[in-house]
Amino acid sequence: MDKLITTRGQEFWHFEALSRDRWVKAHADRLPQGSVVLDAGAGASKYRPFFAHCDYKTQDFCLYDGALVKYLQPIDYVCDITQIPLPDHSLDAILCTEVIEHVVDPMVVLKEFHRLLKPGGKLLLTTPFLSHLHMEPYHFYSGFTQFWHQHWLPRKGFEIETLEQVGGPGRTCLIFCQAFYTQWSAAEKQLGPLRRLASMAARAPAKFVVHSILPRILPRFDPWLGSRVICSTCLVSATRLPDPA
């Protein structure tokens, strides 16, 4: 979601977004007053309120034209995320949430973040573990594992402080069941009248199962099954290491 979770209904339907919001706020609260922060791939700049005590700037390429992201506030740096027009070592923190799957070369993004951050600066990075196609045509990867972060962040000059995996097999199964239902509904519109009626009749009970029953059952398995093998998203905080002497 490109807006903060504010209602009980949104909390129920958008568990991953709620988890990200709470995680970002917790880390934002730890930043010192006046910290220079860049929200990279900011979209609607929904996290601006969390950084009211900071010098908060935004970056986005502003090329996506669709329902998922609306650029509701002016973007400070409209540019490619791999070429942000800021001096070396000019930032205290960079926030980048659910963005790098939409970038052709994520490792170049990490290199750019390393250039921009001061030694000891904070990188707050969230990435999907599994995801279906979205923000077309700017979607190049289906997700990132914990091992991707553990491999690439140190090689690009970062030390991982925390790596949290949100959700698990239950949440993931639910998300893809709902994606299946959505695709079924969309494909149905291409059918002839009789086949469309038959499809709608079959889809009616499926809607009840997918939207009313499964959301109340499948996520309950996650505390038992764990999130190591399958999760929804990774939340990573890292520190920019000093340059070699």
C-alpha positions in Angstrom: 0.0 0.0 0.0 1.2 3.5 -0.8 -0.4 5.0 2.3 -0.1 4.4 6.0 -2.3 1.8 7.7 -4.8 3.6 9.8 -7.9 1.4 10.4 -8.6 -2.0 11.9 -9.8 -3.2 8.6 -6.6 -2.2 6.9 -4.6 -3.9 9.6 -6.5 -7.2 9.0 -6.1 -7.1 5.2 -2.6 -5.6 4.9 -0.5 -7.3 7.5 2.8 -6.8 5.6 2.2 -3.1 5.1 1.3 -2.7 8.8 4.5 -4.6 9.8 6.6 -2.3 7.5 4.9 0.8 8.9 5.7 -0.1 12.5 9.2 -1.1 11.6 10.0 2.1 9.8 8.5 4.2 12.6 10.6 2.4 15.2 13.8 3.1 13.3 12.8 6.6 12.5 12.2 7.3 16.2 15.9 6.3 16.9 17.4 8.8 14.5 18.8 12.0 16.1 17.1 15.3 15.6 18.1 16.9 12.3 19.3 13.7 10.6 19.4 14.0 6.8 17.2 11.2 5.5 16.5 10.2 1.9 13.4 8.2 1.1 14.5 6.4 -2.1 11.6 5.4 -4.3 9.3 7.4 -2.1 6.2 7.2 -4.2 3.5 9.0 -2.2 6.0 9.9 0.5 3.8 8.2 3.1 6.6 7.9 5.7 7.1 11.7 5.8 5.3 12.0 9.2 7.6 9.5 10.8 10.6 11.8 10.0 9.2 15.1 11.1 12.2 15.6 13.4 14.6 15.0 10.5 15.6 16.7 7.3 13.5 14.4 5.1 14.0 14.3 1.3 12.5 12.1 -1.4 13.6 10.5 -4.6 11.6 8.7 -7.3 11.8 8.2 -11.0 8.1 9.2 -11.3 7.5 7.2 -14.5 5.0 4.7 -13.2 1.5 5.5 -14.2 -1.0 3.2 -12.4 -3.2 2.6 -9.4 -0.6 1.3 -7.0 1.4 4.6 -6.6 0.2 8.2 -6.7 2.7 10.9 -6.4 0.7 13.0 -3.9 3.6 15.3 -2.8 6.4 16.9 -4.9 9.5 14.7 -5.2 12.7 16.4 -4.3 14.9 14.4 -6.7 13.2 13.1 -9.8 15.9 10.8 -11.2 17.2 7.3 -11.6 17.8 5.6 -8.2 21.3 4.7 -9.3 22.3 8.3 -10.1 21.0 10.6 -7.3 22.3 14.1 -7.6 23.7 14.4 -4.0 27.3 14.7 -2.8 29.2 11.7 -1.4 28.7 11.0 2.3 25.8 13.6 2.5 23.2 11.4 4.2 22.7 10.1 7.7 20.1 7.5 6.7 18.4 6.1 3.6 15.0 4.5 3.6 14.1 2.2 0.7 10.9 0.2 1.0 9.7 -2.4 -1.6 11.6 -0.7 -4.4 14.6 -2.7 -5.5 12.5 -5.4 -7.2 11.6 -2.7 -9.6 15.2 -1.8 -10.5 17.1 -3.5 -13.2 20.4 -3.8 -11.2 19.8 -3.8 -7.4 23.5 -4.2 -6.7 24.2 -0.8 -8.4 21.6 0.7 -6.1 23.4 -0.6 -3.0 26.6 0.9 -4.4 24.9 4.3 -4.8 23.5 4.1 -1.3 27.0 3.4 0.0 28.3 6.5 -1.8 25.6 8.7 -0.4 25.7 7.6 3.2 28.1 8.9 5.8 30.3 6.2 7.5 28.1 4.9 10.2 24.9 6.0 8.4 21.9 3.8 8.4 20.2 1.9 5.6 16.6 0.8 6.2 15.8 -1.6 3.4 12.7 -3.7 2.9 12.2 -6.2 0.1 9.6 -8.8 -0.9 10.5 -12.5 -0.5 7.8 -13.6 -3.0 5.5 -11.3 -5.1 3.3 -11.5 -8.1 3.7 -9.1 -11.0 2.9 -5.5 -10.2 3.8 -1.9 -11.2 4.2 -3.1 -14.8 6.4 -2.8 -16.7 8.7 -1.9 -13.9 8.9 -5.2 -12.1 12.1 -7.2 -12.7 12.4 -9.6 -9.7 9.9 -11.6 -7.8 11.7 -11.3 -4.5 14.9 -11.4 -2.4 15.9 -14.0 0.2 17.7 -13.5 3.5 20.8 -15.0 1.7 20.7 -12.3 -0.9 21.0 -9.6 1.8 23.7 -11.5 3.7 25.7 -11.9 0.5 25.4 -8.5 -1.1 25.2 -6.0 1.7 28.6 -6.8 3.2 30.1 -6.8 -0.3 28.8 -3.3 -0.9 30.1 -1.9 2.3 27.3 -2.5 4.8 27.1 -4.4 8.1 23.7 -5.9 8.7 22.3 -5.1 12.2 18.9 -6.7 12.0 17.1 -8.9 9.4 13.5 -9.7 10.2 11.3 -12.0 8.0 7.6 -11.1 8.1 4.8 -13.6 7.6 5.3 -17.2 6.6 3.8 -20.0 4.5 0.3 -19.2 5.7 0.4 -15.6 4.7 2.1 -16.4 1.4 -0.4 -19.1 0.5 -3.2 -16.6 1.2 -1.7 -13.9 -0.9 -1.4 -16.2 -3.9 -4.8 -17.7 -3.4 -6.2 -14.1 -3.6 -4.1 -13.4 -6.7 -5.5 -16.6 -8.2 -9.0 -15.4 -7.5 -8.3 -12.0 -9.0 -6.9 -13.5 -12.2 -9.9 -15.8 -12.4 -12.3 -12.8 -12.1 -10.4 -10.8 -14.7 -10.2 -13.7 -17.2 -13.9 -14.4 -16.8 -14.7 -11.1 -18.7 -13.3 -12.6 -21.9 -15.7 -15.6 -21.9 -18.9 -15.9 -23.8 -22.2 -15.5 -22.0 -22.9 -19.1 -21.0 -19.3 -19.9 -20.0 -19.2 -16.6 -18.1 -22.3 -17.5 -16.1 -20.9 -21.0 -15.3 -17.6 -19.4 -14.2 -19.4 -16.9 -12.0 -21.4 -19.7 -10.4 -18.2 -21.5 -9.6 -16.4 -18.4 -8.4 -19.1 -17.4 -5.9 -18.2 -20.0 -3.3 -14.5 -19.6 -4.0 -14.8 -15.9 -3.1 -16.2 -16.8 0.3 -13.4 -19.2 0.9 -10.6 -17.0 -0.3 -11.8 -13.7 1.3 -13.6 -14.8 4.4 -12.3 -18.2 5.6 -8.6 -18.5 4.5 -7.6 -15.1 5.9 -8.7 -16.3 9.4 -7.1 -19.7 9.2 -3.9 -19.7 7.1 -1.9 -17.0 8.9 -2.4 -18.9 12.2 0.0 -21.5 11.0 2.9 -19.1 10.6 4.1 -18.9 14.3 4.3 -22.8 14.1 5.8 -23.2 10.6 8.1 -20.2 10.9 9.3 -17.7 8.3 12.7 -19.1 7.3 11.7 -21.0 4.2 8.8 -18.9 3.0 7.9 -15.3 4.2 6.3 -12.2 2.8 8.9 -9.6 3.2 12.4 -8.9 4.7 13.1 -5.9 6.9 16.8 -5.1 7.0 18.6 -2.4 8.9 22.3 -2.0 8.1 25.2 0.4 8.9 27.5 1.9 6.3 31.0 0.8 7.1 34.0 3.2 7.0 36.0 3.2 3.8 39.2 1.0 3.9 42.2 2.9 5.1 
